[in-house]
Amino acid sequence: MQVVVRPMSEEDIEQVRTVGQRTWSDVASKDAGRKVRYPFRPREIIEAYRWKDPQGCLVAEENGVVVGSAFSHVWGGTGWIGPFEVLPEKQGHGIGTSLMQASESYLAKAGCGVMGLETMPYFLRNVHFYLRFGYTPKEMTFIMSGKELARESQECVRRLEIEDLGHCRERILELSRSMHPSLDLTNEVEMALNKKIGKCLVFEKRGRIGGLAVVHDFYPADADHASLRLMLVDSQSRFQKKIFEALLSACEHLVKEERRKRLFVRFSSTQSRVYPLLHERSYVLEGANIRMVKGRYAEKEGYSFAAWAG
Ligand SMILES: CC(C)(COP(=O)(O)OP(=O)(O)OC[C@H]1O[C@@H](n2cnc3c(N)ncnc32)[C@H](O)[C@@H]1OP(=O)(O)O)[C@@H](O)C(=O)NCCC(=O)NCCS
């Protein structure tokens, strides 16, 4: 049977959601040793990814049916892949390989000299799959959740609205580059605001932006959480820790105001100062993944992070 890999269309979205739901239900059921029903990925985030990287959102189609999908993301000269799924009964037949090749080819054409992804280190078949493609395990990424959310807003932190983005683009690029020279996270901020999947908060003092954070809060009303998607703190600043803490508190306050109960934070183990700080604030370690990278990539140590996971 012939499998075709092509860019995802709007009409594919419902099938892509089914592929994700069935694939992760299967993974979770095997893991737990009992039947687990995984939720459907909200449509909003798929639409947002298509808005950001229309040619990088891919489906594998067999006889007119979507059997797999992969999302590729261009952040300047760094690209990453995820989520990445093939229907359980179609796995092991080369469909993932075709999707991976198409994703990498999209990222390479977009100028990404660094490519990466995050996966579960205990799924050796996944690790094997990516090692086969030349990815090297680089660092751990941690997922923590916090329930003791700040009650007060922060004086130096304000919301960034889509109309203000024009004035801040250069600064967002500078902050991205201070984390890694090949990073440009402006499209991630623009996606959150334009597609209304999250809020952006900026720390500003004397007219200068010292850092920014993006919180994804597109999850359905009955979900009790939001997710800190991106944190950029000026690595040149003497007040990095203060900027980070103010932004984190403001994010927590925003989540609390929305009547959500938990904030999830995903960050790389390179940012070794972040874990003790979150632990002090009663955040709990919920999971750990491994980041696998092709190309030279080492983030500047500090308080900046962005998840390579969808
Ligand atoms: C990981 C995944 C996308 C790979 O797609 P695939 O179509 O199964 O992969 P292919 O058939 O092209 O490649 C098979 C290779 O990948 C490995 N592999 C990884 N997961 C596998 C799985 N669940 N079933 C079969 N092979 C798998 C095999 O060991 C095989 O290696 P080999 O050919 O050297 O023996 C797919 O298995 C999947 O959707 N898994 C569940 C969700 C997931 O873990 N996604 C990745 C998150 S980072």
The ligand as an SDF file (V2000), in Angstrom:
LIG
                    3D

 48 50  0  0  0  0  0  0  0  0999 V2000
    7.8310    6.5760   17.1620 C   0  0  0  0  0  0  0  0  0  0  0  0
    6.9560    6.3950   15.9160 C   0  0  0  0  0  0  0  0  0  0  0  0
    6.4660    7.7520   15.4310 C   0  0  0  0  0  0  0  0  0  0  0  0
    7.7930    5.7210   14.8380 C   0  0  0  0  0  0  0  0  0  0  0  0
    6.9860    5.4850   13.7030 O   0  0  0  0  0  0  0  0  0  0  0  0
    7.0120    4.0560   12.9700 P   0  0  0  0  0  0  0  0  0  0  0  0
    6.1830    4.1680   11.7450 O   0  0  0  0  0  0  0  0  0  0  0  0
    6.6230    3.0410   13.9630 O   0  0  0  0  0  0  0  0  0  0  0  0
    8.5620    3.9360   12.6270 O   0  0  0  0  0  0  0  0  0  0  0  0
    9.2480    3.1660   11.4090 P   0  0  0  0  0  0  0  0  0  0  0  0
    8.4540    1.9680   11.0440 O   0  0  0  0  0  0  0  0  0  0  0  0
    9.5760    4.1030   10.3220 O   0  0  0  0  0  0  0  0  0  0  0  0
   10.6290    2.7570   12.0600 O   0  0  0  0  0  0  0  0  0  0  0  0
   10.6740    1.6360   12.8590 C   0  0  0  0  0  0  0  0  0  0  0  0
   11.9000    1.7580   13.7080 C   0  0  0  0  0  0  0  0  0  0  0  0
   11.5820    2.5750   14.8310 O   0  0  0  0  0  0  0  0  0  0  0  0
   11.5830    1.8160   16.0100 C   0  0  0  0  0  0  0  0  0  0  0  0
   10.2760    1.9980   16.6550 N   0  0  0  0  0  0  0  0  0  0  0  0
   10.0200    2.9830   17.5580 C   0  0  0  0  0  0  0  0  0  0  0  0
    8.7890    2.8550   18.0350 N   0  0  0  0  0  0  0  0  0  0  0  0
    8.2190    1.8030   17.4200 C   0  0  0  0  0  0  0  0  0  0  0  0
    6.9470    1.1800   17.5080 C   0  0  0  0  0  0  0  0  0  0  0  0
    6.0180    1.6040   18.3800 N   0  0  0  0  0  0  0  0  0  0  0  0
    6.6700    0.1380   16.6950 N   0  0  0  0  0  0  0  0  0  0  0  0
    7.6060   -0.3200   15.8450 C   0  0  0  0  0  0  0  0  0  0  0  0
    8.8400    0.1970   15.7180 N   0  0  0  0  0  0  0  0  0  0  0  0
    9.1520    1.2700   16.5170 C   0  0  0  0  0  0  0  0  0  0  0  0
   11.7990    0.3650   15.6360 C   0  0  0  0  0  0  0  0  0  0  0  0
   12.6810   -0.2050   16.5520 O   0  0  0  0  0  0  0  0  0  0  0  0
   12.3040    0.3980   14.2140 C   0  0  0  0  0  0  0  0  0  0  0  0
   13.6990    0.3250   14.1450 O   0  0  0  0  0  0  0  0  0  0  0  0
   14.4030   -0.7700   13.1660 P   0  0  0  0  0  0  0  0  0  0  0  0
   13.8070   -0.5930   11.8120 O   0  0  0  0  0  0  0  0  0  0  0  0
   15.8700   -0.4580   13.2210 O   0  0  0  0  0  0  0  0  0  0  0  0
   14.0750   -2.0790   13.7740 O   0  0  0  0  0  0  0  0  0  0  0  0
    5.7190    5.5060   16.2160 C   0  0  0  0  0  0  0  0  0  0  0  0
    6.1810    4.2430   16.5930 O   0  0  0  0  0  0  0  0  0  0  0  0
    4.7700    6.0580   17.2620 C   0  0  0  0  0  0  0  0  0  0  0  0
    3.8550    6.7760   16.9210 O   0  0  0  0  0  0  0  0  0  0  0  0
    4.9500    5.7130   18.5460 N   0  0  0  0  0  0  0  0  0  0  0  0
    4.0580    6.1210   19.6160 C   0  0  0  0  0  0  0  0  0  0  0  0
    4.0820    7.6310   19.8560 C   0  0  0  0  0  0  0  0  0  0  0  0
    5.4860    8.1360   20.0940 C   0  0  0  0  0  0  0  0  0  0  0  0
    6.2080    7.5920   20.9120 O   0  0  0  0  0  0  0  0  0  0  0  0
    5.8530    9.2040   19.3810 N   0  0  0  0  0  0  0  0  0  0  0  0
    7.1470    9.8190   19.4610 C   0  0  0  0  0  0  0  0  0  0  0  0
    7.1760   10.7920   20.5710 C   0  0  0  0  0  0  0  0  0  0  0  0
    8.7620   11.5490   20.7480 S   0  0  0  0  0  0  0  0  0  0  0  0
  1  2  1  0
  2  3  1  0
  2  4  1  0
  2 36  1  0
  4  5  1  0
  5  6  1  0
  6  7  2  0
  6  8  1  0
  6  9  1  0
  9 10  1  0
 10 11  2  0
 10 12  1  0
 10 13  1  0
 13 14  1  0
 14 15  1  0
 15 16  1  0
 15 30  1  0
 16 17  1  0
 17 18  1  0
 17 28  1  0
 18 19  1  0
 18 27  1  0
 19 20  2  0
 20 21  1  0
 21 22  1  0
 21 27  2  0
 22 23  1  0
 22 24  2  0
 24 25  1  0
 25 26  2  0
 26 27  1  0
 28 29  1  0
 28 30  1  0
 30 31  1  0
 31 32  1  0
 32 33  2  0
 32 34  1  0
 32 35  1  0
 36 37  1  0
 36 38  1  0
 38 39  2  0
 38 40  1  0
 40 41  1  0
 41 42  1  0
 42 43  1  0
 43 44  2  0
 43 45  1  0
 45 46  1  0
 46 47  1  0
 47 48  1  0
M  END
$$$$
